[in-house]
Each structure stands twice: as C-alpha cells, then as structure tokens.
Amino acid sequence: MHINTKCLQEGYKAENGQPRVLPIYQSTTYKYDSSEHLGDLFDLKAPGHMYTRISNPTFAAAEDKLAAMEGGVGAMFTSSGQAASMISILNIASAGDNFISLSEIYGGTVNLFAVTLKKMGVEVRFVSPSMTDEEIEAKIDDRTRLVFGETIANPALKVLDFERFAALAHKHNIPLIVDNTFATPILCRPFEFGADIVVHSTTKYLDGHAIAVGGAIVDSGKFDWAAAGKFPELTEPDESYHGVVYTKDFGEAAYITKARVQLLRDMGATPAPMNAFLTNLGMETVHLRMERHSANALAVAKMLKDHPAVSWVSYPGLEGDSEYELAQKYLPDGCSGVISFGVKGGRTAAMKFMDSLKMAAIVVHVADARTCVLHPASTTHRQLTDEQLEGAGVKPEAVRLSVGIEHIDDIIADLKQALEA
Ligand SMILES: *Cc1c(COP(=O)(O)O)cnc(C)c1O
C-alpha cells in the first residue's frame, strides 16, 4: 500500500459486525476467565492487555498505524513527545553512560538532555554537523550508547544528514535515534536512510489540530543489539520479569517491547485512550495536510525572501537555503510547514510584526492546521543560555512561522499587512 492508503487502512481493522471506526476503550482494566491466563500475561508469555498503564486497544491500534507508516516493527505511544524522547534514551542508557546529540534540536529536548538526564547520570555530548567525522568520533567512547538528531530541527530548520550520522553511529555499533516530528512519515521515513529508532511529538502534525498532547517511539527492528555487545539490558535476563531476555524472546521487537513492559510500566507516561483516538483521527488525513502545509510554506518563503522588511528567511525547500541540497535528497515531497525568518529592526520589530497579525495567532505551538507564529528566543528557548541559543540556531530577531492549510492568498495577505505595519 502507498503511505496515503496506510494512513486510512492500517491500524484498527473492524471484523464482521464490529464498529467501522476505532472505538475509544475508556477502560483501565481487562477481564480474564482464569488467573492462570492473567499470570501468563504478567510473565509476558501470552499477548493481551492487562492494565492501561501498559497497553490499551485504542492506543494499540494507533500505534500499529504509525508503525506501518514509518515502516517499523512496532510503536509505543506516550503521554507526550518529551516522554517519548526520554524513554527512547533511558531504554538503552543508564547512569554512567553517555550519548551524542546534534545540538540543533528542540529546546525542550535540550533541557531534558542537558539538565534532567544529567541528574540521572546520563551525559549528553552535543555535536554540530560542521564538525569533522574525526571531531565527532573523538566524543564517542565505550560508554556511548546512541546518536540523536531531528529530521528537520525545531526551530533551526537544519536537515539531518541521515547517511552520514547513521554511518558514524553504526561504525561504533550504536543506533541512530531520530525525532521525525516536523517531517512526519509522509515527508520522510528515516528508517529508509539508516535510522534505527524514530520518536515523535504526535502533538504536532500527526494530530494536526492542536487538540491532544502525545508522543511515540517507533522501532525499525533492524538494529542488532546482540551483535553490538553494548546493551546488556536487552541481551541479559530482566529480573523484573523472571529472567526474560528481550532479544531472545522478542527478536526484532526487543527494543520496543522493553520500552513498554519495563519503562512505560515503571514510569507511567501513558497516553489517554481519548487522546490516542484523536491522534489516530489526525493520522488519517495527515498525508493531505502535509502536502498543503509544504506547498503553502514554500509560497510564503518565496514571498518573504523578496520582501523589503525581511532580513533573512530560512526554509529548507527554498533554493539557495543552506539546507536545500539535503532537503532535495531526504525531503523530495516537501519540507513541511515551518519557516523561520528575521524582521529588519531586530527583536522589537519582530514583536511588532507579530502583534500586527490579524489571522495568524501567537501561540506556543507549531504544526497546527491554522497558521500560527512564535518568538522562540522569548518563549520555547527562554531557558537556554546565549551560547545554547546559538548552538540551537536561534537568533533573537527570529520569528518561527507555522504555515497552516488556509488559502494561500489569505495567509500572504495577513503576513504582508503585518510586515508593512
Ligand atoms: C514539541 C516537540 C517535542 C516535545 O513534544 P511534546 O509533545 O510537546 O512533549 C519534541 N520534539 C520536537 C521536534 C517538537 O517539536
């Protein structure tokens, strides 16, 4: 099936006489005829739901849809994108371990990595794509467990050089984890370019209507944990399950199974069935929306580039952009809806522009069907030091514009009148 068809047809499959549309199983609990059956579930010997903190038929169906869209062997929904990023790391790194991350990533992820994971004893080592392979490899040692990056960095809009970073990671027998939030599997499927694990903030385009915070982890099933010899938590007995060995008992789904039955169980960052239902609904139309978001954003980027009140425009789909070549290679179907640009006159002019918009709303969000704007330096990236801001590619005068799916003429008219003001 084409991915557009998968958006509609994968996941929930109604059987004879069942509801046509995915039901919301608003139940914490599941009934069993025998305690022996339930005991087998607790020992992971039989498949099935036992408690909604770990799994639930509504989010299981949405997970199957996303796994099919990304081309993975399994997916796990979480309560937020932050929880997905956190679990994706802690699933294979413990106190004393470290990992490599591109520095140009979402500000919330920078906080998670540099502050909270540090407190747990897991050290992040930031790298930049401008560094040579030798400089990056100098940061990898025998306790380095993974490499992390974003397909299209939020808000720096840098495109990940998948093949380069997958090769670097695999040379050292560690996986590449990619946050694919801005591209969605419609515009880029990281597993096709060597990534091993994908994470999402489903809050963004997958939902697409700004109604449900959520996250997801998807496992390609391709990374050979046993051969790598660095992941004892996956290859040695788990005492919390009477000695289950994930790579032996779950094969290529070892990583995603452990994430669920160990970390979702213990940390409880579980999605609500209602939110999974809403996200599932969003995923059914995401292929249509990404097409329109991308076309509208490219038209807006071209208009801004020629506008006298604009000092610079950053959009990977714009010819001449620093990311254009990488985008042509990895994002041939479109570069998503987010643009960043500078208003001449610096920080104050940027804020005046935003306050003059009539249709586009000032919100702490991106990837909504409605056009919206944000000033990263004073909001999402407020907690970062000047040095970290620079590392994340955020300029003080930068406006982050999330182009919606309204008619292009109305979007451009609103932006033009605000720039003139
Ligand atoms: C928003 C976002 C996150 C965090 O997701 P939440 O759902 O807000 O927790 C992570 N990564 C990227 C790229 C994001 O845009």
The ligand as a Gaussian input file, in Angstrom:
#p B3LYP/6-31G(d) Opt

LIG

0 1
 C        7.117000      19.707000      20.519000
 C        8.300000      18.878000      20.247000
 C        8.751000      17.921000      21.176000
 C        8.099000      17.735000      22.516000
 O        6.828000      17.199000      22.359000
 P        5.620000      17.427000      23.404000
 O        4.540000      16.632000      22.782000
 O        5.361000      18.896000      23.459000
 O        6.086000      16.880000      24.709000
 C        9.833000      17.141000      20.836000
 N       10.465000      17.302000      19.650000
 C       10.068000      18.212000      18.739000
 C       10.809000      18.336000      17.449000
 C        8.980000      19.043000      18.998000
 O        8.605000      19.943000      18.100000

